[in-house]
Amino acid sequence: MTQEELFQTLSKYGVVPVIAIESVEAALPLADALAEGGLPVAEITFRTAAGGEVIARIGKERPKVILGAGTVLSVENLRAAKASGARFGVAPGTNPEILAEANRLGLPFIPGVVTPSEVEEALALGAKIQKFFPSEASGGLAMIKALAAPYGHTGVKFMPTGGVNLGNLEQYLASDAVLCVGGTWIATKELIASKKWGEIRDNCLKAMEVVRKVRGSK
């Protein structure tokens, strides 16, 4: 899958579940819950020691689920993400060293931005898909629209994450500046720890209902 195809896929699904998972044993039930909910994509964060192994396990056993590595804060994180089989990387901020290495490795990468200067820096480093984080704390959709005004013609699109939920999802997805959103509510640590796979599946189904309503997507 090329970088362009990957980003088209993320746009089609509209929501990327952002997941911090502590247990490798939970990897396959989680992947199955996402797939059953019609949302076979996720950003597995490197906030836990299990992140890389979870990506590798799902990649091997459930290869149709598209996984990225989140909270990539160092070149070492990035290389671990690539080695685990992650299809893309995501960071809360913009680190030129990490972006350069991602380009070298051929790993699509979504850096985090929240200001005009950061948008410009990420664009200069070749990143047209940018994570707007923390979204709601930083002005939410109003700020995204303000950023899109001077930069939209560059082709930049945002993945707002942080405070996005089922209640405001429709508004975010309706914006041309939004490629997709990062959704931490889909599969929380608590839901995973409690093995509430049915609830995770239902969260996916509800999110995809909104995506279809707004975008007519799968």
N, C-alpha and C positions, 0 to 999 in steps of 0.2 A: 504494500500500500504506500503510494507516494504521499508526500506531505500535503499536497493539495487534496488528494482523496481522503486523507485522514481528517482534515479540517472540514471537508464537505460532510463527512460522516458525523462529526461532532455537531455540526449545524443541523443535520437532519434529526438527530435525537434531541437536540435542544437543551438537554440537561446532562451534566456529567456528575454523577454521585461522587462526592469527596469523602473518602473513607479512611479513618484511622483504625486499623485492626491489630489486635494484640496477639491473636492466636492463629497459627498456621492451619490448625485443624478446622477452623471456621471458613477457610478459603473457598472450598468447593460448595458448601451450602450457600454461602454468600453469592457466589457466581451464579448458581442455579436460581436463586431468588431474583437476582437482577434480570436474568434472561427470561424467566417466567413472567416478569413484569413488563417485558417488552423494552427493556433498557440495558442491553448487554455492553455497557461501557462504564468505566470507573477510573477515578484518580485515586490510587492507593498511596497514601502519604508515607513519607519516611520519618514521621514523628514517632513511630514505634520500631522496635528492633525487628519485628516480623515482616515489615513492608516488602523488602526485596524477595524474601522467600515466598510470600503470598503471591506476588506477581508471577514468580517462576512456576509455582504450583498450578495456578489458574491457567497460565499460558500453555502449560504442558497438557493439562487434563480438560480444559475448556477453551480451546484455541479460538473459538468464535467470539469470545468476550474480549473487547478491546480495552486494554489497560494502559494507563499512564502512571508515571511516578510523580507524586506531589511532594511539596516541601523539600525540593532539591536545593540545598543551601551551599554545596561545595562541589568541586570537580570530582571529588571522591564519590559523593552521592550520585553524581551524574553517571559516572562510569559503572557504579553498582546497578543503577537503574537500567542502563544499556545491557549489562551482563545478565540481568534477570529476565530480559525479554520485553521490557516496557516499550510500548509503541510511541510514547511521547513523554516529555517531562514538563513539569510546571513548578514555578517558584513564586513566593509571595513578593519578591522584589526583583530588580534587574541587576544582575552581576555580569559585567562584560566578559570576565574570564570564563564563566560557565556557558554563556551563549557562544563564545568562540569554540569551546570544546564540543558543545552540542552540534555546531555546524560541522566540525571536523569528523565527529562520529556519525553524522547523518541522522541524528535524532531530532525530530520536530520538537521545538521547545517554546513554551508560553511563559514569558517573564511577567512579573507583577509590576503594575504602575498605578499611580494615583494622582500625578501632577503632569502638567504640560511638558515640563523638562524631562520627566521620565518617559513619557510617550515618545518624545523626540529621540532620546537616547536609545530606546528599544528599536525604534524604526531605523536609526542609523546602523544598528547591529543586525538588521535584517529581519526583525520580528514584527510581522504585521498582525499577528494574533496575540493579544495582550490580556493578561488577567487583571481586572480592575478589583483591587483588594486593599483594605476591607470595604466592600461596596457600600452597604447602608451607612456605616460610620463615616464614610467619606463623601456623602452627598447623594449616593444611589443613582437612580436613573437620571435625575436632573444634572448631576455632574457628568455622567457619561455623555448626555446630549450636548453639554457645554464643550466637552473635549472633542466630540465628533465634528462640531461646527468648523474649527480650523484644520482638523486633521483627516476628516472623512475622505477627502479626495485622494489621500495617499493609499487608501485601501485598508486602513487599520480597522480591526474589529475587536470587540472586547468580550471577555468571559468574566462577567461580574460574579464575585464570590464573597460570601460573608454577609449574613443577614437576608439572603435570598431564601424564600420559602414558598409554599403553595399559595399563600395569600397574595404575594406580589409577583409571582412567576409570570402571569399573563402580561403584565405591564412591561416587564423586562424583555420578554420574547417578542413583543410587538415592535420593539425598536430596531431599525435597520442597522444600528451601530453594534448590536449584540449578536455575536456568533452563537453563543450558548451560555448557559449559566453553570456555576459550580454549586452543587446542592449538598450541603452537609446534613440536611434533614432526612435524606432518603434512607441512609443506613448508619445510624448513630452508634457510638461505642456501646451504649446501653442496650440497643436493640440486638446488636451482634452478641454481646455477652449473655443476653437472655435467650439467645437462639430464636428470636421472633422473626423467622424467615418469612412467614406469611404476611406479617406487617410490612416488612421491607418490600416484598413483592407488591403489596397493595399501594405502598407509597410510589413505587415506579409506575403502576397502572394509572394512578391519579395524576401524576406529573405528565405522563404521555397523553392523557386526555386533554390537558391544557395545551400541550405542544400541537396536537392535531387541530384543536380549535383555532389556534393562532396562526399556525403555519401550514396546516394541511399536510403535515409530514406523517411519516410512519409512527 
